Amino acid sequence: MSEQATVDGAGEIAAGHGADGRPRAIAVGVIRLMATLCLAATALSLLARYWWLADLIANLRVQLITGLIFSLVCIICVRQKRLAVCVMLALIWHCSWITPYLFAPQKPIGVRSLKICTVNVLTQNSQHDKVLAVLKTADPDVIAVLELGTALESRFIEELSDLYPYRITQPSDGGNFGIGLWSKMPLQDETIFNLTVPLVSSISATVSWEGQVVRLFATHPIPPINARYFQARNRHLELLADRIRKQSETTGEAGTVVVGDLNLTPWSPWYQKFLMDAKVEDCARGDRMASLSPTWYRWPMFPFGLVLDHGFCGGTLVCSGRKVLEDIGSDHRPVLLEFIRRRESPHLEVENLEKK
């Protein structure tokens, strides 16, 4: 805390010795404490590349922006100028991570797309009817299911086999890392592989869509709730990015799609590192305010949610649509993604501009 800020605080307390000033002094103290906590969290977020707790804080940038804006308004009201400057600088720093998603170019529309849905169903979720109803309504070409248990797998086989006759699955009832891929199109070169933790599996397969081969990856790294898991998640992402990049460079496949619950938000430096290492594009860009829509909720309200479920594309594909679907009884929401050929994108973007 600066010397001037200390003097300012002392002045406020001195003014609050009277009965009328005491509530103001208490309010100023609360405001300063809230702002200081937000600033401390901001400082810690600078270490997100190296420390698991700092990474967790970095994933809360939207919540920190909300707290800093509220703090700034209150600080201006009580005329804490130096503290207001610090809060504004912190706001600028956090907003620099968010704004590329809010002001990205509009996505192209109007062409038949490849529709892929990624859904973390939550292993202990028993609301299977709700899961199936939402997926049937969305009607994707491919469904990637995370935290797949044997009971839900049986329901999928019973009710979706006619629509999705091709599948590769590895359900698990003993943890939260069962996984499966259902497709309307034949799956080829399909494989289940592990990157770091033996119980944490990912899926790779190809489909033929519109005359081109598209490589699909579905993944769900371990949540970084301590230092060991933080390192495991980061290593998982590094190895997956290396696999994606090498496969794209050597196999000659036209397009690449990666989906899953990555257990981090776009505001983490490890997320941005994955994008660069894998040489893929983020499907959330171009969604404007929708890119902030949580896909995971601790409690069912906006401030208590995070964007953890993602889609990426590369090669000849570009994302033309992204939608967070409704509640399925899980702590996650399904995300429906649409992809088109990249060569069709410029024409459609011009067409969109002409319609505005």
C-alpha positions in Angstrom: 0.0 0.0 0.0 1.4 3.4 -1.0 2.2 6.2 1.5 -0.3 8.5 -0.1 -3.0 5.8 0.1 -2.2 5.4 3.8 -2.6 9.1 4.3 -5.9 9.1 2.4 -7.1 6.2 4.6 -6.0 8.0 7.8 -7.9 11.1 6.7 -11.1 9.1 6.1 -10.8 7.5 9.6 -10.2 10.8 11.2 -13.3 12.2 9.5 -15.2 9.2 10.7 -14.6 9.8 14.5 -18.0 11.4 14.8 -21.2 9.4 14.9 -22.2 10.5 11.4 -18.7 9.7 9.9 -18.4 6.2 11.4 -20.6 4.4 8.7 -18.6 6.2 6.0 -15.3 5.1 7.5 -16.5 1.5 7.7 -17.7 1.6 4.0 -14.4 3.0 2.9 -12.6 0.2 4.7 -14.7 -2.5 3.1 -14.3 -0.9 -0.3 -10.5 -0.7 0.1 -10.4 -4.4 1.3 -12.4 -5.6 -1.7 -10.2 -3.7 -4.1 -7.0 -4.9 -2.4 -8.2 -8.5 -2.7 -9.0 -8.1 -6.4 -5.6 -6.5 -7.0 -3.8 -9.3 -5.0 -5.6 -11.9 -7.1 -4.6 -10.0 -10.3 -0.9 -10.0 -9.2 -1.1 -13.8 -8.5 -2.6 -14.5 -11.9 0.7 -13.3 -13.4 2.2 -16.6 -12.2 -0.4 -18.8 -13.9 2.1 -20.4 -16.2 4.0 -21.8 -13.2 1.7 -22.2 -10.2 -1.5 -24.2 -10.0 -3.3 -21.8 -7.7 -2.4 -18.8 -9.8 -3.7 -20.7 -12.9 -7.1 -21.2 -11.1 -7.2 -17.5 -10.4 -6.4 -16.7 -14.0 -9.4 -18.8 -15.1 -11.6 -16.4 -13.0 -10.9 -13.3 -15.1 -14.5 -12.6 -15.9 -15.4 -12.8 -12.2 -12.3 -10.6 -11.3 -13.4 -8.0 -14.0 -16.9 -7.9 -12.4 -15.4 -7.4 -8.9 -12.9 -4.7 -10.2 -15.6 -2.8 -12.0 -17.8 -2.7 -8.8 -14.7 -1.7 -6.8 -13.8 1.0 -9.2 -17.3 2.6 -9.0 -17.2 2.5 -5.2 -13.6 3.9 -5.1 -14.5 6.8 -7.3 -17.5 7.6 -5.1 -15.2 7.8 -2.0 -12.5 9.6 -3.9 -9.6 7.1 -3.5 -7.7 8.3 -6.5 -4.5 6.3 -6.4 -6.3 3.1 -5.6 -8.7 3.8 -8.5 -5.7 4.1 -10.9 -4.4 0.7 -9.7 -7.8 -0.9 -10.2 -8.1 0.6 -13.7 -4.7 -0.9 -14.7 -5.8 -4.3 -13.4 -9.0 -4.0 -15.4 -7.1 -3.2 -18.5 -4.9 -6.3 -18.0 -7.8 -8.7 -17.5 -9.8 -7.2 -20.4 -6.9 -7.7 -22.7 -7.5 -11.4 -22.5 -11.3 -11.1 -23.0 -11.6 -8.5 -25.8 -10.2 -10.7 -28.6 -13.2 -13.0 -28.2 -15.7 -10.1 -28.0 -14.5 -8.3 -31.1 -13.5 -11.2 -33.4 -14.9 -11.2 -36.9 -18.4 -12.6 -37.3 -18.5 -16.3 -38.3 -19.7 -17.3 -41.7 -23.1 -18.9 -42.1 -25.4 -20.4 -44.8 -23.6 -23.5 -46.0 -24.2 -27.1 -45.0 -21.9 -27.8 -42.0 -20.4 -30.6 -40.1 -22.1 -30.6 -36.7 -20.2 -31.9 -33.7 -21.5 -31.9 -30.1 -19.2 -32.3 -27.1 -21.0 -33.1 -23.8 -19.7 -33.8 -20.3 -22.6 -35.8 -18.9 -21.3 -36.2 -15.3 -20.8 -39.9 -14.4 -23.3 -39.8 -11.5 -25.9 -37.9 -13.5 -29.1 -40.1 -13.6 -31.1 -37.8 -15.8 -30.5 -39.8 -19.0 -33.8 -38.9 -20.5 -32.8 -35.2 -20.4 -29.4 -36.0 -21.9 -30.9 -37.9 -24.8 -33.7 -35.3 -25.5 -31.2 -32.4 -25.8 -28.9 -34.4 -28.1 -31.8 -35.6 -30.3 -33.0 -32.0 -30.7 -29.5 -30.7 -31.5 -29.1 -33.6 -34.1 -25.3 -33.4 -34.6 -23.4 -35.5 -37.0 -20.9 -36.6 -34.3 -21.3 -36.7 -30.5 -18.3 -36.7 -28.1 -19.4 -37.9 -24.6 -17.2 -37.3 -21.6 -17.6 -38.9 -18.1 -19.5 -41.7 -19.8 -20.8 -44.5 -17.5 -22.0 -48.0 -18.5 -25.7 -47.2 -17.8 -25.7 -44.2 -20.1 -23.8 -46.1 -22.7 -26.5 -48.7 -22.7 -29.2 -46.1 -23.2 -27.3 -44.6 -26.1 -26.9 -48.0 -27.7 -30.6 -48.7 -27.2 -32.0 -45.3 -28.4 -29.4 -43.8 -30.7 -28.0 -46.8 -32.6 -30.3 -46.2 -35.6 -29.2 -42.6 -35.9 -25.5 -43.1 -34.8 -24.5 -46.6 -35.9 -20.8 -46.0 -35.6 -19.1 -45.7 -32.2 -16.0 -46.1 -30.2 -16.4 -46.1 -26.4 -14.6 -46.7 -23.1 -17.1 -46.1 -20.3 -16.1 -46.0 -16.6 -18.2 -46.1 -13.5 -15.3 -45.7 -11.1 -14.2 -42.2 -12.0 -15.0 -39.3 -14.2 -13.0 -40.2 -17.3 -15.2 -42.5 -19.3 -15.3 -41.4 -22.9 -17.1 -42.2 -26.2 -17.7 -41.1 -29.7 -20.9 -41.7 -31.7 -21.2 -40.9 -35.4 -23.7 -40.9 -38.2 -20.7 -41.4 -40.6 -18.3 -44.4 -40.6 -15.4 -44.0 -38.1 -12.0 -45.0 -39.5 -8.6 -45.2 -38.0 -10.2 -45.0 -34.6 -8.1 -45.4 -31.5 -8.3 -44.8 -27.7 -5.0 -43.5 -26.3 -3.6 -42.3 -23.0 -1.2 -39.3 -22.7 -0.2 -39.1 -19.0 -2.6 -40.7 -16.5 -3.5 -44.3 -17.5 -7.2 -43.8 -16.5 -7.5 -40.6 -18.5 -8.2 -41.6 -22.1 -8.7 -39.7 -25.3 -10.1 -40.7 -28.7 -8.9 -40.2 -32.2 -10.8 -41.1 -35.4 -11.5 -39.9 -38.9 -14.7 -39.4 -40.8 -15.3 -38.7 -44.5 -17.3 -35.5 -44.9 -18.1 -33.7 -48.1 -15.4 -35.6 -49.9 -12.6 -34.8 -47.4 -11.1 -36.7 -44.5 -11.6 -35.0 -41.1 -9.6 -36.1 -38.1 -11.5 -35.9 -34.8 -10.0 -35.8 -31.3 -12.0 -36.0 -28.1 -10.2 -35.4 -24.8 -10.7 -34.7 -21.1 -7.5 -33.9 -19.1 -7.4 -34.1 -15.3 -8.6 -31.1 -13.3 -5.7 -29.0 -11.9 -6.8 -29.0 -8.3 -3.3 -29.3 -6.9 0.3 -29.0 -8.0 0.6 -32.6 -9.2 -2.6 -32.5 -11.2 -1.7 -29.1 -12.6 1.5 -30.6 -14.1 -0.4 -33.6 -15.4 -3.0 -31.5 -17.1 -0.4 -29.3 -18.7 1.6 -32.3 -19.9 -1.6 -33.8 -21.3 -2.2 -30.7 -23.4 1.4 -30.5 -24.6 1.4 -34.1 -25.7 -2.0 -33.8 -27.3 -0.9 -30.7 -29.2 2.2 -32.5 -30.4 0.1 -35.4 -31.6 -2.4 -33.2 -33.4 0.3 -31.2 -35.1 2.3 -34.2 -36.3 -0.7 -36.0 -37.5 -1.9 -33.0 -39.5 1.5 -32.6 -41.0 2.2 -36.2 -42.0 -1.2 -37.9 -42.8 -2.5 -35.4 -45.4 -5.9 -35.3 -43.8 -7.9 -32.2 -44.9 -9.3 -31.0 -41.6 -8.9 -31.4 -37.9 -11.4 -31.0 -35.1 -10.6 -31.2 -31.4 -13.4 -31.1 -28.7 -13.6 -31.8 -25.0 -13.5 -30.5 -21.5 -10.0 -29.1 -21.1 -10.4 -28.1 -17.4 -9.2 -24.6 -18.2 -10.7 -21.4 -19.7 -9.5 -19.3 -22.7 -8.1 -16.9 -20.1 -5.3 -19.3 -19.0 -1.9 -19.0 -20.6 -1.9 -22.7 -20.9 -4.9 -22.5 -23.2 -3.2 -20.0 -25.5 -0.1 -22.2 -25.5 -2.2 -25.2 -26.6 -3.6 -23.2 -29.5 -0.1 -22.2 -30.7 1.4 -25.7 -30.1 -1.4 -27.6 -31.9 -1.8 -25.0 -34.6 -5.6 -24.9 -34.3 -8.1 -22.1 -34.1 -10.5 -21.5 -31.2 -14.2 -22.0 -32.0 -15.2 -19.5 -29.3 -13.7 -16.6 -31.2 -16.3 -14.7 -33.1 -19.1 -15.5 -30.6 -18.9 -12.0 -29.1 -20.7 -12.0 -25.7 -21.7 -15.6 -26.2 -18.0 -16.6 -25.8 -18.4 -15.7 -22.1 -21.3 -18.1 -21.6 -20.3 -20.7 -19.0 -20.3 -24.3 -19.9 -19.7 -25.5 -16.3 -21.4 -24.2 -13.2 -20.5 -24.6 -9.6 -23.9 -23.0 -8.9 -26.5 -22.3 -11.6 -25.8 -18.5 -11.9 -23.5 -16.6 -14.3 -20.8 -15.5 -11.7 -20.4 -19.1 -10.6 -19.7 -20.6 -14.0 -16.6 -21.1 -16.2 -16.0 -21.8 -19.9 -14.4 -25.2 -19.7 -15.8 -27.1 -22.7 -14.2 -26.2 -26.0 -13.8 -26.9 -29.7 -10.9 -26.2 -32.1 -10.3 -26.7 -35.8 -7.5 -26.6 -38.3 -6.5 -27.5 -41.8 -9.3 -26.8 -44.4 -12.0 -26.4 -41.7 -13.3 -23.2 -40.1 -15.9 -22.9 -37.3 -19.1 -21.4 -38.5 -21.2 -21.8 -35.4 -21.0 -22.5 -31.6 -23.9 -22.8 -29.2 -24.0 -23.7 -25.5 -27.1 -25.9 -25.1 -29.5 -26.3 -22.2 -29.2 -28.1 -18.8 -28.9 -31.9 -19.0 -28.7 -32.6 -15.3 -24.9 -32.3 -15.3 -22.6 -29.6 -14.0 -21.6 -29.0 -17.6 -23.7 -27.9 -20.6 -23.3 -29.5 -24.1 -21.6 -27.3 -26.7 -22.8 -27.7 -30.3 -20.2 -26.8 -33.0 -20.5 -26.3 -36.7 -17.7 -26.5 -39.3 -17.4 -25.6 -43.0 -14.7 -25.6 -45.6 -12.3 -22.7 -45.2 -12.4 -21.9 -48.9 -16.1 -21.0 -48.5 -15.5 -18.7 -45.6 -14.4 -15.5 -47.3 -17.4 -15.4 -49.6 -19.8 -15.8 -46.8 -18.1 -13.2 -44.6 -18.5 -10.7 -47.5 -22.1 -11.8 -47.9 -22.7 -11.2 -44.2 -21.3 -7.6 -44.4 -23.5 -6.8 -47.3 -26.6 -7.8 -45.4 -25.7 -5.5 -42.5 
